[in-house]
Amino acid sequence: MDNPGIAVSELKRPAILDFEANEQRGKTLRGIALAAVAACIGEDRSPDESPERQFLLSHLDCIDPNRAGWETALYGYLRAPAPDDAPLLRLVAEMNLTLIEMLAVALAASVEDDAMIGRALAYAQAPLGGSRPTLGLLGAALHDLRLAPASPIGTLLTGVAMQTGLLTVIGEGAPMPERAVGVPLPLCLALNGDDGAWPGATIGMGEIAEVPLPPSIAKEAWRQASALCSSPARALVIRTGSAAEARSVASLIAESCGRRALFIETDKIAGVIPWLILRNLLPVFCFELGPGERKVLPHLPRYTGPVLALCGFDGSVEAAGGSALSWSLPVPPREEREQLWEKAIGESELAIDLARHHRHGCGRIAHLGRLIQHRCILSGNIEPSRQDIASASWVSEGAGLDSLAQPLTDAITDDAMVMTAQLRSELETLLLRCRARDGLVRDLGAAAAARYKPGVRALFVGPSGTGKTLAAGWLATRLGLPLYRVDLASVTSKYIGETEKNLAQLLARAEQAEVVLLFDEADSMFGKRTDVKDANDRFANAQTNYLLQRIEFFDGITLLTSNTRARFDSAFSRRLDMILDFPLPGPEERRLLWHSHLGTGHSLAQKDLNQLAAIVDMSGGHIRNAVLTAAVFAQNEDRLIKYDDIIQALTGEYRKMGRQMPVGLKTNA
């Protein structure tokens, strides 16, 4: 021996072991499990015993010094357990685990935070086993706790711990007794009082900023929580277009139930049930559903608390045992919106004006508030301006609208609008209708208020180039809202159901962001339904039906353009609030159009402009093209636009239209 001063008796307690520490550590469930392993391998001691063997025997000495049986010590210990075992014993009680499962979990989890235990188990299972306990070792060590007629291995494989993922079997392909048993790492951390992390799940808001909730929604959240905790129906679906708002409401409900929200965005939830119990979590499943999609909430055996689901306004969510309750988060009333805006941007007349004219939800207000504050910091402004708000409104929360619609960012002023007096009056009426949509039925009768939706739907009808898209831009500018033109190529799909799903996402995002949606040439999507002659007709009609219904209940402002109203389904007309006709301009409107497009960059005489207005019977779009072409000629020679430039440009424009140049138009050459 290298050190002859060490007695043989002292080798039974190697110097690397602190017996007093082991004595304290031994009086736990893991210590009892180690004592069971020690009893299984026997107590034969020899001078050359390894530290791992001595480690196991020290636990047996601590748990069962009189050799009355470690099982007896277990029953005595359970009458006054150590505080460290409280999390595991809570699982045992709530999940109705057997004693075999309890000790197997304690032993399997212990190797994750104590290297010596792993070494001891590898010693006990040599030469086949590793540092995690095998089914064979557990079966031999815990045999005296078996539930007749099942064996310990059978109890483990068919028990609740395996079914819920608290225990997992490692090592496929090996014989059953040689397969190791483990506890997922998040559960090991939870048994030690730590949250840890679960793939695809987040405790609390995470990186998403919490949204201030108005009193009406907060009060309803507390009411929903009370119902969930006391009624048999324990599943609630929260519907909204704002992820931040939905998570804030779910967090409040969880807090009201005495729990914390766990947001789950994965289908792989094996083992999550013990985690819910250990960390006092309330599961919140996050779904993104399209129209007609159906989702069933996962069954959570042994979990008896409430379950929440977050999704948009499309699709259906059902509980495993039946239907789930549903709550669609409303837009707060004007008074509460004003308070939310004041929190977001400070007390000002601007906050009052925003609350009055915009139907933003609390999630959108909080999002815009953060963006506006950032812009103020960049610009050095103390208070936000309307320009800050206009710029912030183009930034959508989460996934934006840009993938499904084209933003039209140009501001259209009154000077750019040339139209008849009647059309201008109708556009002004539409503007007032959009501004008054929030409280329009206030103080009106029951018939007017019944089924009222604050959305506004208008159809612009007229030949190409008469200013329909320009009018949509003017309306959005006057409302202070972003304008998006729906990209039919991005929305429509050859796959059945995909078009409806894309439109559902588009409309949900548009509602949340409060933008003006423009459907150019809308008759291609909202056209007449046809007789069903084949499968394509049936699916086309189903798509039209969905569009008609969804537009009717759309909460925002929808503008549609078409060359003629005859192509629309008759059922669509009653769903429109206004139909505006855009006629071809007359001589007076054409004269104003020439003036508006040419500006000051020309040398045309007034008589030339009058002649163009009288003879050139074109729409505003064609006049615009002619002016731009004439500007090319003029800029090439670094001069003002001349009358001859206009004539040359009109020649090409008439050729494009397939029409003859009017005889009365002659050059000055």
N, C-alpha and C positions, 0 to 999 in steps of 0.2 A: 504493500500500500504506500502511496506517496506520503500520507500523513499518519504515522503510527499512533499519534496522540488521540485519535478519534476511536472511541469504544464501539464495539459491535452493536451494542444496544442503541447507540445514537444513530446508527445507519437506518434504523427503522423510521426515524423522523429526519429525513435529509435536511441539511442546513438551508436549502433553497425554499423550504416550506415554512411559513409562519403559522404555527398551529393555532395561536389565539385568533388570527385573522380567519383561518379556515373554520374555526369553531363558530365564529359569528356568521360567516358565509354559509356554513353547512346547515344552519337552521333556517333553510329556505327550501322551496320546492325543488330547485336545481340540486341542492345538497342532498335531498332525499332521493332524487333520481340517481345521483352519483353513488349514493350508498347502495341502491338496488343493483347497480352495475358491479360494485365491489363485491357484494354478496354473491353475485352470479359467477365471478371469476375465482372465488375462493379466497381463503385467508392464509394460505401457506406462505410463510415468510422465510426468507433466507438472507444471509449477509449481502449478497450481490443484487438485491432487489432494485429495480429501476425507480427513478423519481416518480414516473407516471403511476406505477403500482402503489407506491406509498401515498401518492396524492389521493387515489381512490379509497384506500384503506383508512386514511385519516377522516374522510367523510363518514365512513361506516362507524368508526370509533365515536365520532361526534353525535351521529344520529341514533345509533343503537349500541351504546357502550356495554350494556348487559346482555346483548345478543338475544333480546326477547322478540326480535323480528322488526325489520324496518317498517313493515306494514302497520304494526301497532303504533310506532312512532309517528307515522303519517297521520293516522286518525287523531292522535293527540295534538299534533301540530295544527291541524285544520280548525281546532277549537280556538286557537289564539295565534293566527298566522302573523308573519312579519309584514310591515308596511310595503316592502319591496314587491311582495307577491299580490298586492291588491289589484293591479290591472289584470293579471291572469285569472285570479279568482273571480273577478267580475265577469270575464268571458265565460268561465265555467258555469256561473249561475245563469247568465242570460242566454247562453247557447246550449245549456244542458249537456255539457261535455262529461264524459266518463273520467274516472280517476286515471285510467290508462292513457287517455288522450291528454289529460292535464299534465302528467309527468313526461309524456313524450314531447309535448310542446316545450315544457320547461327545459328539458335536456337538449332538444334540437336548437332552441334559441340561444342557449348558453354558450355554444361553441362560437357564436358570432362576435362575442365580446370578451372571451377569455381563452387565450391561446393554449393555456395549460389543460383546459378541459378537452380541447380538440386532440392534444397529444395523448391524454389519458384514454380517450375513446379509441384512438388509433391503436394504442397498446392493447386495449381489451379486445379489439376485433382483428388483431393481426392473425394471419397474414393477408386476409382478404379485404377487410374493412378499411375505411379511411377515417378522417377526423370527424365526420358526421355520423350519428347513430344509424345503424341499419335496422331494417325490420326484424332481422334475425336476432340482433342484440336486444332490441326492445321486447320482442316476444319472450326471450329467455329471462330477462331481468324483471319484467313485470308480470310474469306468468301467474303469480299468486293473487293478482288483482283482476284476473280475467272474469268476464261475465259469461257463465255457462249458458248454453253450450259453445259459445263463440270462443275462438282462440284470441290472444292479444293481437296477433297480426290481422285477423279478420275484423276485430273490433276497430282497429285503426283504419283499415282500408275502406270500411263501410260506414264509418262514423261521421259525425257532424264536422269534425275538424278537417277531414279530407274533402267533404262536400262543399265546404265554404272557403277552401283555399288556405285555411290556417296552417295546415300541414300539406306538404307536397312531397311526392315520391321522385327521387332523382336516380337516373341511371337506367334508362330503358334498355332492354336486351339482356340485362343480368338476371340471374335467378332471383326470385322474389325475396328470399331471406338476405341476399347481398345488396339489395337496393337501399340506398340511403334515404333518410327522411330529413327534410329541411323546413324552416319557417322563412317566408319571404322577408327580405331585409326591412321594408317599411314596417312590417309587423314586429320584427325584433326591436326596432327603435321605439315603436309605440308601447311595447311591453316595458320599456325603460323610461317611459314618460315623454318621449320626443315625437314631434309630428312626422319628421322625415318627408319623403316625397313619393307620390304614386304616379307612374307614367300615364299621361293623358288626364290627370286630375289635379285640381288646384284648390287648396284650402283658402277660403276668403276671396277677396277681389283680385289678389295677385297684382299684376302690372296695370290692371284696368282701374282708372280713377273712380272713386265712389261718387255717386250722383246724389245731390241733396234732393230729398223727396218732399213734395208738398204735403200739407196736413191731410188732405183728402185721401191720397194714396197711402200715406203712412197709417192712417186710421183703418183703412180697409185691409192693409197687410196684417195688422194686429188682429183684426176680426177673422181673417182667413186662418191665421196661425192658431187661434183659439179653437176654431172648428176642426182643424186638422188634428189637434192634440186630444180632442174629446169625442170625435165621431168615428164610426167604422170606416168611412171613406177617407183614406189617408194619402191620396195622391191628388196633386193640384198642378194644372198646366197654366203657366203664365205666358201670355202672348203679347208680344210687342216687337217693334222693329229696331229697338235700341238694345244692344247687348249690355251696355253699361247700366242702363236703367233696369233691365231685367235682373241683372246680378245684384244690384243694390236692393231691390225689392226682396229677392230671395234671401239675401243676407239678413234683412230685417225680420223676415218670417222665421228664419233659423234662430235668430237671437231671441225672438219672442217665444220659441219653443224650448229655450234653454240649451241650444246647440250652436254649432258653427256650420256654415254652408261649405259643402264639398262639391265643386263644379266638375262634372265628369264629362269628358269629350271623347271617350273611347268605348269600344264594345268589350274590351278585355278587362273585365271586372272581377275575375277570380281572385279571391282573397280580400276583396274590398270590404266585405261584410264585417269581419273581425276588426278591421281598421276603423269602420264607422263606430263600432261599440267602444273600442279602446280610446279613441280620441273625441268621443261625443260629437260626431259629425252628422249632418243631415244631407243625404245625397240629392244633388241637383243635376239632372241630366240635360245636356245642351244639345238640341236638335236643330237642323236646318231642313225643313220639309217643303216640298213643292205641292201643288194642288193634286189631290187624290192620293198622296202618299200617306201611309199608315205606319205608325210606330207603336210597338208595345213596350211598356216599361219593363226592364228586366226584373225577374223574380228574385227577391232578396230573402232567402230563408233565414229564419232566426232573428231578422231585423224587424222590429215592431214599431219603429218611429215613422214620421211623415216622409213622403217622397215628393219632390218637385221636378217639374220639367219646364224648360224654357224653349220657346220656338216663336216663329212668326205667326201670321194670321192664316196661313194655308196648311193643309194636311190635318191629320187627326192623330191624337195620342191616346192610347188606352192603357189602363192599368192591367197587370197580370191577372187580377181577379175580377175584372169588369171595367166599366167606364171610369174615367177620371174627371174630377171637377175642372172647370176652366174659368180663367179670369183674364180678360183682355184689358190691358192697362189703358186708361183713357188719357186724352189730352187734358191737362189741368184747366180749370176755369180761368177766366181772364185775371181775376184778382190774385190767384196763386201764381200765374205766369209772371205777373208784375213783380211779385216778391222774389221769384226765382231769378228774373233778369237783374234785379237790384243786387242780389248776392253775386251774380256772375260779373256784372260790369259796374256796379256802384249805383247809388241813387241818382237818377237824372230823368229829365223829360224823355230821353231816348228810351229808357227802360219801359216807361209807360206806353210810348208809341209802339214799341216792339210787341208788347203784350196785347195791345189793342188790335194790331193788324196782322199778326202772325200766329199760327196755330202750332207752335213748337211744343213737343213733349219735354218733360224735365231732363231726360237724357240728352236731347239735342241742345237745349239751352245751356247745360253745363259744358258740353263739348264746344259750342260756339264761344262761350265765355272764356274758356282757356285759350282758344285761338285768338280772340280779340285782345286779351291781355298780352299775349306774346307779340302781336302786331304793335300794340302801344309801346311796349318796351323797345322794339326795333326802331320805331319812328320817333321815340322820345316824347310822345304825347302823354299828357296827364290823364285826359279823359278820352274815351273812344269816340270816333266819328262814324258817320254813316258809311264812309268809304271803308273803314276797318271792318264794319259788319258785313258790307257787301262782299269784300274779299274773303272773309272767313266763311261766308255761306256757301262758297264753292267747294269747300273741303268737307267731304262726307265722313261720317263715323264708320270705322272699320272698312270693309270692302266698298269702294265707291261705285258710282253709277257709270263711270267712264267705260267700263267693259261692255255695257249694254246700251248706252246712249251717248250721243255726241254733244258735248257742251257747246252752247252758242253764247260766247262771252261778251260779244259786242253790245254796248249800250245804244239803244235806239231812241233818239230824242224826238220831240214834237216836230222839229224842222225837217226831219227825214221822212215824215209821214205826209203823203199827198193823197187825198181821197175825197169822196163826195161828202157833203154835209150830213147826209143821212147815215152813211157808214161811220163817220166820226162820232155821231151821236150814239150809235149802237155800240161802238167800242167803249165809249165813256160809260154807258150803262153796264157793259160787261165788267169794266174796271170797278164800278161801285158794287156790283154783285159779288165780285171776288173779295173785296174789302169787308163786306158786311156778312160774309158767310158764317162766321163764328156764332154770332148772336142773332141771326136773321129771324128765327121763329120765336124769339123772346116776346112775351105778351101776346102772341098770336093764339088762335084757337087750337083745340085738340086735333082737329082734322089737319091743320097745317103742320103741327109739330110731330104728328105720327110718322114714324119711319124717316124723319128728316136726316139727311146726311150732309155735312158741311162741304162736301166736294162740289166743284163746279166743272161742268162739261160743256164745251162750245165747239161748234163745227163752222169752219171757214170754207165757203164754197165759192169757186170762181175759176176762170181760165188761168192758165199758167202765166206767171209774171205779174199778177195783179196785186201783189203785196201781202199775201196771206202770211208767209213766214216772217216778213218784216213787221207785220202787225202783232204777231206773237212775241217778237222781241221787244216791241214797244210796250206791250202789256206787262211783260216780265220786268222791264226796266221801271215802269211806274209803280209796280208792286214791290220792287226791291228784292225780287226772288231770282235765283238762277234758272236759266232756261236750258232744257236738254231735249234734243231731237232724237227720237227713238231710232236706233240703227236696226232696220229690219233684218239685215244680214246677220247680225249678232244674235238677234232674238229668235228668229225662225230656225227650225231644225227639221231634218227629214225623219228623225226618230220620233216615234209616237210618244206624246206626253212631254217632250223636251221643250217645245215652244211654250206650252202653258207654264212649265216650271220656270223658264227664263223670264216670262212676263210677270209671274208671281214675285220673283226676286226683284225685278225692276220696279214694280209698283210698291212693294214693301219698302225698298230703299228710298223711293221718291217720297212716300208718305213720311218717313222718318226725317228726311232732310228738308221737307217742305220746298219742293221745286215745282216749276211749271213744266209739264211733259207735253211735248209736241210730237204728234203722229202725222208726219207728212205722207200724203197719198194714203190716207187711212183706209180707203175702200179696199185696199189689198188685204187688210187684216180684219176689217169689220164689215165685209161685204155681205151680200144676200146669201142666205142659206139655200141650198139647192136640193132637188129631189135625190134621194139616195139610190144610186145605180150601182155603186161598187163600194169597196172598203174605204177608198180614198175620200169619197163624198161623205161617208159617215164620220170619219175622223175630222174632216174639214168643218163639218157642221158642229161637231163637239167642241172644236177649238173656238169657233165663232160664239157658241153658247157661253163658253167660259169667259171670253173677252167681254161680252155684253154684260154678264152678271158682275164681273170683277170691276169693270169701269163704273158701274152704277154705285158700287159701295166703296169706290176709291175716295179717300179723304182729302185728296189734294185737288189741284187745278189741272185739267186735261184739255188740251186744244188739239183739234183734228182738222186737217186740210184735205180737200178733194176738189177735183175739177167739176164734179157734178154730184148732186145728192141722190140721183136716181139709182146709183149703185149700192146704196146702203140698205140693209135689212129694215123692214118697216118697224120692227120692234125696237130699233135703235133710236128712232126719232124721239120717242117719248122719254128716253133716258137723257136727252140733251136739254140743257137749260136755255141755250140760245143757238140759233143758226144765223150766221151773218153772210150776206151775199157780197162778193167782191166783183163788181162789174168792170168791164173794160173802161178805161178812162175816156171821158169826153174831151172836146177841144180845150176847155178851160183847165181841166186836170192835167192834160198833156203839156200845156204851156207851163204850168207850175212844176211838172216833172222835169222838163228841160232846164228850167231855171235852177231847180234843186240839184240836179246832177252836174251841170256845167259850172256852177259857182261863179268865181271871178276869173277862172283860167281860160277865157275865150275872148274872141273879138267879134262875135256875131252881133249884127244890128237887131233892133227890136222887131223890125219887119221880117227878118229871117226867122226869128224864134216864133213869131206869129204864124208864118207860113208852115214851119215844121209842125206846130201844134194843130193846125187845121188839116194838113194833108196826111201826115204820118200817123196812121191809125194803129199804133202799137201799144202794147202794155208797158208798164213801168220797167219790167225786167228786160225787155228788148231795148228800150231807150237807154237803160244803164249800159247794156253791152255796146251799143253804138257809141256812147260817149267815151267809154274806156278804150275802144278801138281808135277813135279819133285822137284821144290823148296820146296814144302810141305814136301816131304820125307827127303830132306837134312836138312832143318831147324829143323825137329823133332829130329834129331841126332846131331845137331849143327856142321855141316860140309858143305863142298862145294858139289855142284851137281856132281854126278858121272854118267858115261855112263849108268850103270844099272838103275839108276833113270829115265833116259830119255826113256829107252826101256820099263820100267814098265808103264810110263805115256803114251807112244805111244800105248801100248796095249789097254789101256782103251779108248784112242781117236779113234782108228780104230774101236773098238767095238761100240762106239757111232755112227760112220759113217756107220755102217753095212757092213764093209769091213774086209777082211782077212789081218792079219799082214804079211808084205812082208817076204819071206823066208830068204832073205839075212841078215836080222837083227838078230843078236845073242848077247846074253850077254857075258860079259867077265868072268863070273863066271866059 
